[in-house]
């Protein structure tokens, strides 16, 4: 007991009350515990998506007769990157016959002139026709390239569908074909390395790859017994017979997320494989937040089936997973809520550890993982923005077109 301005104060009683308050289970503590349990479920029951272990390894398989490959590149205003992209294919150490077909999708920046200046008879340039109703621009260009390949190169066994801003390491095509032939795969796809140089890229690109793996666990995609299907449009080696089986490119003519749509169409009739690239990289950079924002907002609402309900549930889920742990930790420290502090810290630690393999893939230190909640907040905002853009009639914007 000590004397105070209003009488005696029972110090022991105050300490007991503070201890009980500290140890009581508050609503914040309950949220932190629930978020922690959700993280345990994700790490243990979501196909080990976070391990980043689905990599295209160097393959020294010897094939008696290497199949003919035709690479199809749709290009719309890609003057900055098209030459590097095409040359990366021409420099492949592939033992078989290789041709590159570039479809100039009505570019206005001299893309076609750059392709024409490449003095290699393995390169063909097609002037794309005006966009037909019911097609996305990319799929319309790819369909023209695929038709040209079939007519000019006697129905090649494989098509390599790749982008005008992708540079492939010299052994990538060999490894792709080896894997497809050895495992009898109808589709082999790589999520190429995205540029990760600027501050915004370092904050948001590894989480983008991480979230994609969580949405489509690669081990599930690669499991022939599961229905899960996905692909990455920057690099897709597809068996021509499989493409014909599903109705050709016209099957996905109106799809904004065309890569996953193609994988979904192909997998019921033949196995597919999706992995992470170590030698193929994107040449497109995002110096400012706006570039990454537009990339995500272009397709996020479509991925959620253009459903406001799914956007709402996704927003709540993202906030619950990525913001509750750090908020519980900080608020718990501030208000003396020990359970909230402990469980919030545990949830934050688990999510940090889960993204470390992806950070290492991009050459970033593990400590960057503590910023995952901030990245989650940005991506949640991008998803909401995608829905708002769609409602304003500006969804799926790309190179001057809206879908």
C-alpha positions as CSV (number, residue, x, y, z in Angstrom):
1,X,0.0,0.0,0.0
2,X,1.3,3.5,-0.8
3,X,-0.3,6.9,-0.2
4,X,-1.8,8.7,-3.2
5,X,-3.6,12.0,-3.7
6,X,-6.9,10.2,-3.2
7,X,-5.9,7.9,-0.4
8,X,-3.9,4.6,-0.3
9,X,-3.3,2.6,-3.5
10,X,-2.9,-1.2,-3.4
11,X,0.1,-1.7,-5.7
12,X,-0.2,-5.5,-5.5
13,X,-3.8,-5.4,-6.6
14,X,-2.9,-3.2,-9.6
15,X,-0.1,-5.6,-10.7
16,X,-2.5,-8.5,-10.5
17,X,-5.1,-6.7,-12.6
18,X,-2.4,-5.7,-15.1
19,X,-1.2,-9.4,-15.2
20,X,-4.8,-10.7,-15.7
21,X,-5.4,-8.1,-18.5
22,X,-2.1,-9.0,-20.1
23,X,-3.0,-12.7,-20.1
24,X,-6.6,-12.5,-21.0
25,X,-7.8,-13.5,-24.5
26,X,-9.0,-10.4,-26.3
27,X,-10.8,-10.2,-29.7
28,X,-7.5,-9.1,-31.2
29,X,-5.8,-12.2,-29.7
30,X,-8.5,-14.5,-31.2
31,X,-8.0,-12.9,-34.6
32,X,-4.2,-13.4,-34.3
33,X,-4.7,-17.1,-33.3
34,X,-7.1,-17.7,-36.2
35,X,-4.7,-16.0,-38.7
36,X,-1.8,-18.2,-37.3
37,X,-3.9,-21.3,-37.8
38,X,-4.7,-20.3,-41.3
39,X,-1.0,-19.9,-42.0
40,X,-0.3,-23.3,-40.7
41,X,-2.9,-24.7,-43.0
42,X,-1.5,-22.9,-46.0
43,X,2.0,-24.1,-45.4
44,X,1.0,-27.7,-44.6
45,X,-2.0,-28.3,-46.9
46,X,-1.5,-26.2,-50.0
47,X,0.9,-28.4,-51.9
48,X,4.1,-26.9,-50.5
49,X,3.6,-23.9,-52.9
50,X,6.1,-21.8,-50.9
51,X,9.1,-24.1,-51.4
52,X,9.9,-22.9,-55.0
53,X,11.1,-26.4,-55.8
54,X,9.5,-26.8,-59.3
55,X,12.5,-25.7,-61.3
56,X,13.4,-26.6,-64.9
57,X,16.7,-28.4,-64.4
58,X,19.5,-28.7,-67.0
59,X,18.7,-31.9,-68.9
60,X,21.4,-33.9,-70.8
61,X,18.9,-36.3,-72.3
62,X,20.0,-37.6,-75.8
63,X,17.2,-37.8,-78.3
64,X,17.7,-39.6,-81.6
65,X,15.7,-37.1,-83.6
66,X,15.0,-33.7,-82.1
67,X,11.6,-32.4,-83.1
68,X,11.1,-29.3,-85.2
69,X,10.1,-26.3,-83.1
70,X,8.4,-23.1,-84.3
71,X,8.4,-20.2,-81.9
72,X,5.5,-17.8,-82.2
73,X,6.0,-14.2,-80.9
74,X,3.1,-11.8,-80.9
75,X,4.5,-8.2,-80.9
76,X,2.6,-5.0,-80.5
77,X,4.8,-1.9,-80.0
78,X,7.8,-3.9,-78.7
79,X,10.7,-2.0,-80.4
80,X,12.6,-1.8,-77.2
81,X,12.8,-5.5,-76.6
82,X,12.0,-7.5,-79.7
83,X,15.5,-7.8,-81.1
84,X,16.9,-9.2,-77.8
85,X,14.0,-11.6,-77.5
86,X,14.4,-12.9,-81.1
87,X,18.2,-13.2,-80.8
88,X,17.9,-15.2,-77.6
89,X,16.0,-17.8,-79.5
90,X,18.4,-17.8,-82.4
91,X,21.3,-18.4,-80.0
92,X,19.7,-21.5,-78.5
93,X,22.0,-24.6,-78.5
94,X,19.0,-26.7,-79.7
95,X,20.0,-29.7,-81.8
96,X,16.8,-29.7,-83.9
97,X,15.3,-27.4,-86.4
98,X,14.1,-24.1,-85.1
99,X,12.1,-21.3,-86.7
100,X,10.9,-18.0,-85.2
101,X,7.7,-16.4,-86.4
102,X,7.0,-12.8,-85.3
103,X,3.5,-11.5,-85.7
104,X,3.5,-7.7,-85.9
105,X,0.2,-6.8,-84.3
106,X,-0.2,-3.4,-86.0
107,X,2.7,-1.8,-84.2
108,X,3.3,2.0,-84.5
109,X,6.9,2.1,-83.1
110,X,9.0,0.4,-85.8
111,X,8.8,-3.1,-84.3
112,X,8.5,-4.7,-87.8
113,X,11.5,-2.8,-89.1
114,X,13.7,-4.1,-86.3
115,X,12.6,-7.7,-87.0
116,X,13.2,-7.2,-90.7
117,X,16.8,-6.1,-90.0
118,X,17.6,-9.4,-88.3
119,X,19.6,-11.3,-91.0
120,X,18.7,-14.9,-90.2
121,X,16.6,-17.0,-92.6
122,X,15.1,-18.8,-89.6
123,X,13.1,-15.6,-88.8
124,X,9.7,-14.9,-90.5
125,X,7.7,-11.7,-90.0
126,X,4.0,-11.6,-90.5
127,X,2.0,-8.4,-90.7
128,X,-1.0,-9.0,-88.4
129,X,-4.5,-8.5,-89.7
130,X,-6.9,-6.0,-88.0
131,X,-8.3,-7.4,-84.8
132,X,-11.4,-9.5,-85.3
133,X,-14.5,-9.2,-83.1
134,X,-14.5,-11.6,-80.2
135,X,-10.7,-12.0,-79.9
136,X,-8.1,-10.5,-77.6
137,X,-5.3,-8.9,-79.5
138,X,-2.6,-11.3,-78.3
139,X,-4.6,-14.4,-79.1
140,X,-5.5,-13.1,-82.5
141,X,-1.8,-12.5,-83.2
142,X,-0.9,-15.9,-81.9
143,X,-3.6,-17.7,-84.0
144,X,-2.1,-16.1,-87.1
145,X,1.4,-17.2,-86.2
146,X,0.2,-20.7,-85.4
147,X,-1.6,-21.0,-88.7
148,X,1.5,-19.7,-90.6
149,X,3.7,-22.3,-88.8
150,X,1.3,-25.1,-89.7
151,X,1.2,-24.2,-93.4
152,X,4.9,-23.2,-93.9
153,X,6.7,-25.7,-91.7
154,X,4.7,-28.9,-92.3
155,X,2.8,-29.0,-89.0
156,X,5.7,-28.9,-86.5
157,X,5.4,-31.2,-83.5
158,X,5.7,-28.3,-81.0
159,X,5.0,-24.6,-80.9
160,X,6.8,-22.4,-78.4
161,X,4.5,-19.6,-77.5
162,X,6.6,-16.8,-76.0
163,X,6.5,-13.0,-75.6
164,X,8.3,-10.2,-77.3
165,X,9.8,-9.1,-74.0
166,X,11.3,-12.4,-72.9
167,X,15.0,-13.4,-73.2
168,X,15.7,-17.1,-73.0
169,X,19.0,-18.6,-71.8
170,X,20.8,-20.6,-74.4
171,X,19.9,-24.0,-73.0
172,X,16.3,-23.4,-72.2
173,X,14.7,-24.8,-75.4
174,X,16.8,-28.0,-75.1
175,X,15.6,-28.5,-71.6
176,X,12.0,-27.7,-72.4
177,X,11.9,-30.2,-75.3
178,X,13.8,-32.9,-73.3
179,X,11.3,-32.6,-70.5
180,X,8.3,-32.7,-72.8
181,X,9.6,-35.8,-74.7
182,X,10.9,-37.7,-71.7
183,X,7.8,-37.2,-69.6
184,X,5.3,-37.2,-72.6
185,X,3.9,-33.8,-71.6
186,X,1.5,-31.9,-73.7
187,X,2.4,-28.5,-72.2
188,X,5.6,-27.3,-70.5
189,X,5.5,-23.8,-69.2
190,X,7.9,-21.6,-67.3
191,X,7.3,-18.6,-65.2
192,X,10.2,-16.5,-66.3
193,X,12.3,-14.4,-63.9
194,X,10.8,-10.9,-63.7
195,X,13.0,-7.9,-63.5
196,X,13.7,-7.1,-59.8
197,X,16.0,-4.0,-59.7
198,X,14.1,-1.0,-58.5
199,X,12.8,-0.4,-55.0
200,X,9.2,-1.0,-56.2
201,X,10.2,-4.2,-58.0
202,X,12.1,-5.5,-54.9
203,X,9.0,-4.9,-52.8
204,X,6.4,-6.3,-55.1
205,X,7.8,-8.7,-57.7
206,X,8.8,-11.6,-55.4
207,X,5.4,-11.4,-53.6
208,X,3.7,-11.4,-57.0
209,X,5.5,-14.7,-57.9
210,X,4.7,-16.0,-54.3
211,X,1.0,-15.2,-54.7
212,X,0.8,-16.8,-58.1
213,X,2.3,-20.0,-56.6
214,X,-0.2,-19.9,-53.8
215,X,-3.1,-19.4,-56.1
216,X,-1.9,-22.2,-58.4
217,X,0.3,-24.6,-56.4
218,X,2.8,-25.8,-58.9
219,X,3.1,-29.3,-57.5
220,X,-0.7,-29.7,-57.9
221,X,-0.5,-28.4,-61.5
222,X,2.2,-31.0,-62.2
223,X,0.3,-33.8,-60.5
224,X,-1.5,-35.8,-63.2
225,X,-4.1,-37.0,-60.8
226,X,-5.3,-33.4,-59.9
227,X,-7.5,-31.1,-61.9
228,X,-5.4,-28.0,-61.0
229,X,-4.1,-26.4,-64.2
230,X,-2.1,-23.2,-64.9
231,X,0.6,-21.9,-67.2
232,X,2.7,-18.8,-67.6
233,X,2.2,-17.1,-71.0
234,X,5.8,-15.9,-71.3
235,X,7.0,-19.4,-72.1
236,X,4.8,-22.2,-73.2
237,X,6.0,-25.2,-75.2
238,X,2.8,-26.9,-76.4
239,X,2.5,-30.1,-78.4
240,X,0.7,-29.3,-81.7
241,X,-1.5,-32.4,-81.4
242,X,-2.7,-31.3,-78.0
243,X,-3.4,-27.8,-79.3
244,X,-5.4,-29.3,-82.2
245,X,-7.2,-31.6,-79.8
246,X,-8.7,-28.7,-77.8
247,X,-9.7,-26.8,-80.9
248,X,-6.6,-24.6,-81.5
249,X,-6.0,-21.1,-80.3
250,X,-9.7,-20.2,-81.1
251,X,-10.6,-22.2,-78.0
252,X,-9.2,-19.3,-75.9
253,X,-9.7,-16.5,-78.3
254,X,-11.5,-14.2,-75.9
255,X,-9.6,-15.0,-72.7
256,X,-7.6,-12.2,-71.0
257,X,-5.8,-14.8,-68.8
258,X,-5.1,-17.0,-71.9
259,X,-2.2,-19.0,-70.5
260,X,-4.2,-20.6,-67.6
261,X,-7.2,-21.0,-69.9
262,X,-5.0,-23.0,-72.4
263,X,-3.6,-25.2,-69.5
264,X,-7.1,-25.9,-68.3
265,X,-8.2,-26.9,-71.7
266,X,-5.2,-29.2,-72.3
267,X,-4.8,-31.0,-69.0
268,X,-7.9,-33.3,-69.1
269,X,-6.4,-34.9,-72.2
270,X,-2.8,-34.9,-71.3
271,X,-0.3,-34.0,-68.6
272,X,1.2,-30.6,-68.2
273,X,4.1,-29.1,-66.2
274,X,4.6,-25.6,-64.8
275,X,7.9,-24.5,-63.3
276,X,10.1,-21.5,-62.3
277,X,12.7,-20.4,-64.7
278,X,16.3,-19.7,-63.7
279,X,17.6,-18.8,-67.2
280,X,14.7,-17.1,-68.9
281,X,13.9,-13.5,-67.9
282,X,11.5,-10.7,-68.6
283,X,13.0,-7.6,-70.2
284,X,10.1,-5.4,-69.1
285,X,10.9,-3.2,-66.1
286,X,8.7,-1.4,-63.6
287,X,10.4,1.7,-62.4
288,X,7.3,3.1,-60.8
289,X,4.4,1.6,-58.8
290,X,2.0,2.5,-61.6
291,X,3.5,-0.1,-63.9
292,X,3.1,-3.0,-61.5
293,X,-0.3,-1.7,-60.5
294,X,-1.5,-1.8,-64.1
295,X,-0.1,-5.2,-64.7
296,X,-2.1,-6.7,-61.7
297,X,-5.3,-4.6,-62.2
298,X,-5.5,-5.7,-65.8
299,X,-6.4,-9.3,-64.9
300,X,-7.2,-9.5,-61.1
301,X,-10.9,-9.0,-61.5
302,X,-11.1,-11.4,-64.4
303,X,-9.3,-14.0,-62.2
304,X,-12.0,-13.5,-59.7
305,X,-14.7,-14.2,-62.4
306,X,-15.7,-10.6,-62.4
307,X,-17.6,-11.2,-59.1
308,X,-18.0,-8.5,-56.5
309,X,-18.6,-11.2,-53.9
310,X,-15.3,-12.9,-54.7
311,X,-13.5,-9.5,-54.6
312,X,-15.0,-8.9,-51.2
313,X,-14.1,-12.3,-49.9
314,X,-10.6,-12.0,-51.4
315,X,-10.1,-8.6,-49.8
316,X,-11.2,-9.8,-46.4
317,X,-9.0,-12.9,-46.7
318,X,-5.9,-11.0,-47.7
319,X,-6.3,-8.5,-44.8
320,X,-6.9,-11.4,-42.4
321,X,-3.8,-13.3,-43.5
322,X,-1.3,-10.5,-44.1
323,X,-2.4,-7.6,-41.9
324,X,-3.8,-9.2,-38.7
325,X,-0.4,-10.7,-37.6
326,X,1.6,-7.4,-37.7
327,X,-1.3,-5.4,-36.4
328,X,-1.8,-7.8,-33.5
329,X,1.9,-7.8,-32.7
330,X,2.2,-4.0,-32.6
331,X,-1.1,-3.4,-30.9
332,X,-0.4,-6.1,-28.4
333,X,2.9,-4.4,-27.4
334,X,1.2,-1.0,-27.2
335,X,-1.7,-2.2,-25.0
336,X,0.1,-4.8,-23.1
337,X,-1.9,-7.7,-24.7
338,X,0.6,-10.6,-24.4
339,X,-1.4,-13.2,-26.3
340,X,-2.0,-10.8,-29.2
341,X,1.7,-10.0,-29.2
342,X,2.9,-13.6,-29.1
343,X,0.4,-15.0,-31.7
344,X,0.8,-11.9,-33.9
345,X,4.6,-12.3,-33.9
346,X,4.3,-16.0,-34.7
347,X,2.0,-15.4,-37.7
348,X,4.3,-12.7,-39.0
349,X,7.3,-14.9,-38.6
350,X,5.7,-17.8,-40.4
351,X,4.6,-15.7,-43.4
352,X,8.1,-14.2,-43.5
353,X,9.7,-17.7,-43.5
354,X,7.3,-18.9,-46.2
355,X,8.5,-16.3,-48.8
356,X,12.2,-16.7,-48.2
357,X,12.7,-19.3,-51.0
358,X,11.1,-16.9,-53.5
359,X,13.3,-14.1,-52.2
360,X,16.4,-16.3,-52.7
361,X,15.3,-17.1,-56.2
362,X,15.4,-13.3,-56.9
363,X,18.7,-12.8,-55.0
364,X,17.1,-10.9,-52.1
365,X,18.0,-11.3,-48.4
366,X,15.5,-13.2,-46.2
367,X,14.9,-10.1,-44.1
368,X,12.9,-8.6,-46.9
369,X,10.2,-11.1,-46.0
370,X,9.1,-8.9,-43.1
371,X,7.6,-6.5,-45.7
372,X,5.2,-9.1,-47.1
373,X,2.3,-7.6,-45.1
374,X,2.9,-4.3,-46.9
375,X,3.0,-6.0,-50.3
376,X,-0.2,-7.8,-49.4
377,X,-1.9,-4.5,-48.7
378,X,-0.7,-3.2,-52.1
379,X,-2.0,-6.2,-53.9
380,X,-5.3,-6.1,-52.1
381,X,-5.7,-2.5,-53.2
382,X,-4.8,-3.5,-56.8
383,X,-7.5,-6.1,-56.8
384,X,-10.1,-3.6,-55.7
385,X,-8.8,-1.2,-58.3
386,X,-9.2,-3.9,-61.0
387,X,-12.9,-4.3,-60.1
388,X,-13.5,-0.5,-60.2
389,X,-11.8,-0.2,-63.6
390,X,-13.9,-3.0,-65.0
391,X,-17.1,-1.3,-63.8
392,X,-15.9,1.9,-65.5
393,X,-15.5,0.0,-68.8
394,X,-11.7,0.1,-68.6
395,X,-10.9,-3.4,-67.6
396,X,-8.2,-5.6,-69.2
397,X,-6.4,-2.5,-70.7
398,X,-3.3,-3.4,-72.7
399,X,-1.5,-1.5,-75.5
400,X,-4.5,0.8,-76.2
401,X,-7.1,-2.0,-76.1
402,X,-9.8,-2.7,-73.5
403,X,-11.5,-6.0,-72.9
